[in-house]
């Protein structure tokens, strides 16, 4: 089995094979395609969610700058 990997955009349901690989696949009638989608980090999503929806804590007293370095 011959395998290649490349980044591509999907346009109208089509993925274009880069020029350097097209000749190797011109005569093929059937190939196997595996699509992998980059997903955002769940931590990044949680941080964005918390920035948009901060948690309210009753009787919360923020610490002062001087207290941080004690």
N, C-alpha and C positions, 0 to 999 in steps of 0.2 A: 504494500500500500504506500502510495506517495502522499505526503501531507504538506500543506503550506498553511501559514497563518498571516493574516493581514487585517488592518483596520479598514472599515468601510462604512459609508452612510447608506441607509436604505432610502431610495427615492421611488415613490409610486409602487412599492412592493418589490423592487428590483435591487439586487446587489451587484455592482459592477466589479468584475475580476480585474485586478491591476494588469496593465499592459505586459509586464514582465512574465506573467503566468498564463496569459490568454492562449498562447500557441500550444502550451502543454495540454490544454483542455479542449481544444477545438474539435477534435474527433470523438470525444467522449459523449455517449448518449445518456449516461447516468453517472452522477457523482453523489457522494455523501456530504451533507452540509451540516455543520454544528454551529448554532448561533449562541453567543455569550453576550449578555447585556451587563454593562457596568452599572452597579447599583450604588447609590449614595450610602455612606457610612451611617448606620443607625445612630451613632453618637452625634453626628452632625445634625440629624433630624431632630433628636431630642433637645439639643441646645437651642435650635431655632424655635422649637415649640415652647421651651421655657422662657425664651426671650419675648415671645409673643404673648405668653400666658404665665406671668410670674406666679409662683406659689405664695399665697398670703398666709402668714403665720401670726396668730394673735400674740400680742405682747412682745413682739420681736424688737430687740434693741440692737442696732448695728454697732459693731465695735469701732472704737476710735482709732485713728492712725497711730497714736502713741501706744495704744494697747497691743497693736499688731507686733511691735518690735520689742516688747518686754520679755 
